[in-house]
Amino acid sequence: MAAHEITARVYYEDTDAGGVVFYGNYMKFAERGRTELLRAIGFENSTLAREAGVLFVVRRITAEYMKPARLDDLLTIKTALKKVNNASFEMFQSIFCQNQMIFSMDVTLVTINMDGKPVRLPDDLRDKLSNFSVLRMNDDDTSCRTRC
């Protein structure tokens, strides 16, 4: 699987007074993409917290804004794994509007327990995450900008 995709419509609540998506809301769209990727491979955040006692927190984000999204645009949010470690994983996420990439980000997530201490990813989750194709092998590879 190359990338997981969802779509989202830009609503009035997502925009500023000029009808342009507020910059912080791209993070919300990306969060939805990550959540739906987990759901697609059989995991829900609430179940992981309740049954495995694990949560995910963002450790690092590097974002690039290329073009604004506007009120009523239909966006495609794509999410893929770059790397899976013992207690963290790295993802590349991109947002498209009319087949043009308008936003991208690299994000590192860390697995913590309910006390906020780093813990290993549950084995079954780690295995399923590891099955995703890597879209970008390193920062110099820009091929993802045209295909993810």
C-alpha positions as CSV (number, residue, x, y, z in Angstrom):
1,M,0.0,0.0,0.0
2,A,1.6,3.3,-1.1
3,A,-0.5,5.7,1.0
4,H,-3.7,5.9,2.8
5,E,-6.1,8.6,1.5
6,I,-9.2,10.4,2.9
7,T,-11.1,13.4,1.6
8,A,-12.3,16.4,3.6
9,R,-14.3,19.4,2.6
10,V,-13.2,22.9,3.7
11,Y,-16.0,24.4,5.9
12,Y,-16.4,27.9,7.0
13,E,-15.1,26.9,10.5
14,D,-11.8,26.0,8.9
15,T,-11.2,29.4,7.3
16,D,-10.2,32.9,8.3
17,A,-12.2,36.0,7.4
18,G,-10.9,35.9,3.8
19,G,-12.1,32.3,3.2
20,V,-8.6,30.9,3.3
21,V,-7.9,27.8,5.5
22,F,-6.2,29.0,8.7
23,Y,-2.7,27.6,8.8
24,G,-3.2,25.6,12.1
25,N,-6.1,23.7,10.6
26,Y,-3.9,21.8,8.2
27,M,-2.7,20.0,11.3
28,K,-6.3,19.0,12.0
29,F,-6.7,17.6,8.5
30,A,-3.4,15.7,8.9
31,E,-4.6,14.3,12.3
32,R,-7.7,13.0,10.7
33,G,-5.5,11.3,8.1
34,R,-3.4,9.6,10.7
35,T,-6.5,8.6,12.7
36,E,-8.2,7.1,9.6
37,L,-5.0,5.2,8.6
38,L,-5.0,3.6,12.0
39,R,-8.7,2.8,11.7
40,A,-8.1,1.3,8.2
41,I,-5.5,-1.2,9.6
42,G,-7.8,-2.2,12.5
43,F,-6.9,0.2,15.3
44,E,-8.7,3.0,17.0
45,N,-7.0,5.5,19.3
46,S,-9.7,5.1,22.0
47,T,-9.3,1.3,22.0
48,L,-5.5,1.5,22.1
49,A,-5.7,3.8,25.1
50,R,-8.2,1.7,26.9
51,E,-6.9,-1.8,26.2
52,A,-3.2,-1.3,25.6
53,G,-2.7,1.8,27.7
54,V,-0.9,3.6,24.9
55,L,-1.3,7.1,23.4
56,F,0.5,8.9,20.5
57,V,2.0,12.3,20.9
58,V,3.6,14.5,18.3
59,R,7.3,14.9,18.9
60,R,8.3,16.8,15.8
61,I,6.6,18.4,12.7
62,T,8.2,20.0,9.7
63,A,5.6,21.6,7.5
64,E,5.6,23.2,4.1
65,Y,2.7,25.4,2.9
66,M,2.6,25.7,-0.9
67,K,-0.8,27.1,-1.8
68,P,-3.8,28.0,0.3
69,A,-7.0,25.9,0.4
70,R,-10.3,27.9,0.4
71,L,-13.8,27.6,1.5
72,D,-15.7,24.6,-0.1
73,D,-12.5,23.0,-1.6
74,L,-12.4,19.2,-1.5
75,L,-9.1,18.1,-0.1
76,T,-7.3,14.8,-0.4
77,I,-5.2,13.9,2.6
78,K,-2.5,11.3,2.0
79,T,-0.6,9.6,4.8
80,A,2.3,7.1,4.6
81,L,5.0,5.7,6.8
82,K,8.6,6.7,6.5
83,K,10.0,4.7,9.4
84,V,8.8,2.5,12.3
85,N,10.9,2.3,15.4
86,N,10.4,0.6,18.7
87,A,8.6,3.5,20.4
88,S,8.0,5.9,17.6
89,F,7.2,6.2,13.9
90,E,7.7,8.8,11.2
91,M,5.1,9.7,8.6
92,F,4.9,11.8,5.5
93,Q,1.6,13.6,5.0
94,S,0.4,15.6,2.1
95,I,-2.8,17.5,1.2
96,F,-3.9,18.0,-2.3
97,C,-6.6,20.2,-3.9
98,Q,-7.6,19.4,-7.5
99,N,-4.6,17.0,-7.8
100,Q,-2.1,19.7,-6.8
101,M,-0.1,19.3,-3.6
102,I,-0.8,22.4,-1.4
103,F,0.7,21.2,1.9
104,S,3.1,18.6,3.1
105,M,4.7,17.6,6.4
106,D,6.9,15.1,8.1
107,V,5.7,14.1,11.5
108,T,7.3,12.0,14.2
109,L,5.0,10.4,16.7
110,V,6.0,8.8,20.0
111,T,4.1,6.1,21.9
112,I,3.5,6.9,25.6
113,N,1.7,5.2,28.4
114,M,-1.1,6.8,30.4
115,D,1.6,8.3,32.7
116,G,3.3,10.1,29.8
117,K,6.3,7.7,29.7
118,P,7.6,6.4,26.4
119,V,6.7,2.8,25.7
120,R,7.1,0.3,22.9
121,L,4.5,0.2,20.1
122,P,2.2,-2.8,20.6
123,D,3.6,-5.6,18.4
124,D,0.5,-6.1,16.4
125,L,0.3,-2.4,15.6
126,R,4.0,-2.2,14.8
127,D,3.6,-5.2,12.4
128,K,0.7,-3.6,10.5
129,L,2.4,-0.1,10.3
130,S,5.5,-1.8,9.0
131,N,3.5,-3.1,6.0
132,F,3.0,0.4,4.5
133,S,5.4,1.4,1.7
134,V,7.8,4.1,2.3
135,L,7.0,7.1,0.1
136,R,10.1,9.1,0.6
137,M,13.4,7.5,1.4
138,N,15.2,10.7,2.4
139,D,14.8,14.4,2.3
140,D,16.4,14.7,-1.1
141,D,13.8,12.5,-2.8
142,T,11.2,14.8,-4.3
143,S,9.4,12.1,-6.3
144,C,6.7,12.0,-3.7
145,R,5.7,15.5,-4.6
146,T,4.3,14.3,-7.9
147,R,3.0,10.8,-6.9
148,C,1.7,10.7,-3.3
